[in-house]
Amino acid sequence: MAAFAGSLGCPVLEISSARVESRHCLARVSSRRVANCSRTVTMCDVVDLPPGLYQRLESQISSDKVVLFMKGVPRAPQCGFSRRAVSILTKFNASFRAYDVLVDDNIRQGMKVFSSWPTFPQLYIGGEFIGGVDIMESLASSGELLRLLIDADAI
C-alpha cells in the first residue's frame, strides 16, 4: 500500500483501517489521506482463510486483554524473540494469555495472514495488533507500552 501512495508522489498523512468479515474471507479496508492530493485513497485487501479459522483467531485474540502468539509457552519459549517478548511483558507485571503457535499449524499460518505479519511473536492489546518484539521493545523504551497496558487494565 505504501508503494501505491508513493506512486502518487505524495507522503501519507493519515491512515485508517477496518476489518470487514464475510462468511469465508476477511477484507481489510484501508483509507489513506495523502498530502497535496485532493482525494483519499481507499484500498481493499481480501484475505482468504479457511472457514471457521477467522472466527477462531478472533476468539483467541479477544480471549484476554493482552494476548501473545509465540513459539513455545511463557515458562519455556522456543525462540529468542519469544523469550524477549515474554521478558518485556513480565517486566511490567502484565497479565497476558499466550498461545503456542508451534502446537497448531493452522493457527501459525492463519495468524500470519490475519495480521499481515509474517513472524512471531505477535502481540495484541485490547484486540488490536501491536506488532512483534522489535516494536514491543521500542514501545517499552518510549513508555508507550506501559500506557497501552494500563489503558487495557492489564497491570
NORQUI-V960274 format. One record per backbone hydrogen bond with DSSP energy under -1.0 kcal/mol. CO is the residue of the C=O (numbers start at 0). NH is the residue of the N-H. E is the energy in kcal/mol with one decimal. If there is no record, write none. Layout:
# NORQUI-V960274
co = <CO	CO>
nh = <NH	NH>
e = <E	E>
This chain:
# NORQUI-V960274
co = <0	1	2	4	4	5	10	13	15	17	19	23	24	25	26	27	28	29	30	31	32	32	33	40	42	44	46	49	51	52	53	54	55	56	57	59	64	65	66	67	68	69	70	72	75	78	79	80	81	82	83	84	85	86	87	88	89	96	98	99	103	104	105	106	107	108	109	110	121	122	122	123	124	127	130	131	132	133	134	135	136	137	138	142	143	144	145	146	147	148	149	153>
nh = <4	5	6	7	9	8	34	32	30	28	26	48	21	46	19	44	17	42	15	40	12	13	36	31	29	27	25	52	55	56	57	58	59	60	61	62	125	96	123	98	121	100	77	75	72	82	83	84	85	86	87	88	89	90	91	93	92	67	69	102	107	108	109	110	111	112	113	114	68	129	130	66	127	124	122	135	136	137	138	139	140	141	144	146	147	148	149	150	151	153	152	94>
e = <-2.1	-2.8	-1.8	-1.1	-1.1	-1.8	-2.8	-2.1	-3.0	-2.6	-2.8	-1.0	-2.2	-3.7	-3.0	-2.5	-2.0	-2.8	-2.4	-2.6	-2.8	-1.6	-1.4	-2.5	-2.4	-2.9	-2.6	-2.0	-2.0	-2.8	-2.7	-2.3	-2.2	-2.6	-2.1	-1.1	-3.5	-2.7	-2.8	-2.4	-2.2	-2.9	-3.0	-1.4	-1.1	-2.1	-2.4	-2.2	-2.5	-2.3	-2.2	-2.1	-2.7	-2.0	-1.2	-2.5	-1.4	-2.8	-2.7	-1.1	-2.3	-2.9	-2.4	-2.7	-1.1	-1.4	-3.2	-2.4	-2.8	-3.4	-1.1	-2.7	-1.8	-2.3	-2.5	-2.3	-2.7	-2.1	-2.9	-2.5	-2.4	-1.6	-1.9	-1.6	-2.5	-2.6	-2.4	-2.9	-1.8	-2.9	-1.6	-2.7>
